[in-house]
C-alpha cells in the first residue's frame, strides 16, 4: 500500500498526457476525452499487470505490446480518432 499514492499519481499523469495528446488531434471530441483516456489507461494497465502476474509463456512482451496497440487503434477508430 506504500506505493499506492505514487501509482495513482503516475496513472493520473499518464491520463493527463494522453488526454492532451488526443484532444490536440481530435479537438471536436475534447469534452469526452478524459473519459476515453481513462478507459484506455485502465485497460492497458490491467492487461500489462495481468501479463506480469500470469507470466504466460506463449505470449511475449512484443506480443502484448502489439495487442495493446491494436486494441488502442480499434478503440480510437471507433471514436473516429486517427492516432497514427
N, C-alpha and C positions, 0 to 999 in steps of 0.2 A: 504493500500500500504506500510505501515511501515514494515510489516513482510515479504514483498516480497523478499528482499535480503537474509534473513535468510532461507526462504522457498527454494529459488533457491540453496543456499549453501548446505542445507540438501539433496535436491534432487540430487545434483552433488555428494555428498559424498556417498549416497546410491548407485548411479550408479558405482562409482569407486570401492566400496567394492564388489558389485555384479559382476562387470567385472573381478576383480582379482580372485574371487572365481571360476567363470565359466571358466576362462582361465586356471586355475590350473587343473580343472577336464576334460577339453577338449582343450588341447594345440593346436591341429590341426586347431581349429576354432578361434584362438587368434585374428587374424586381424579383424574378423567380430564381435567379442564380444561386443565392445562398441555399435554397432547398436542393437544387440539383447537385451542387458541390458537396453538401452534407451526405447525400445518398452515395455519391461516388467515393468519397473519402472513407466512409464507414464500410462500404462493400470491399474496397481494395484492402483496407486494413484487416478486415475479417478473413479474407482469402489468404493474405500473407501470414497472419497469425496461425491459421489452421494448417497451412503448408509447413510451417516451422514445427508446430506441435505434432502433427501426424507423420511427418517425415516420409511421405510416400516415395518409395524407391523408383517407381516408374514415371515420376513427374519431376523433371529437372527445374532448376531455378529459371532457366531461359524459357522453359515451357510455361511456367506460372506467369512470368512477365508477358509473354506473348498472349496468353489468355486474358490477362488483365487489360492489355492494350485493346484486344478485340472487344472485350466487354465494354470498355470505356467508349470506344468509337461507335459501337452499336447504340449505346445509350444516348450519346450526344447526337448521333444521326437521327434517332427517333424524335429528339427535341428540335431537330432542324438546325443543329450546330455542327459545322465542319471544323474540326480541330486537327488538321494535318500538318 
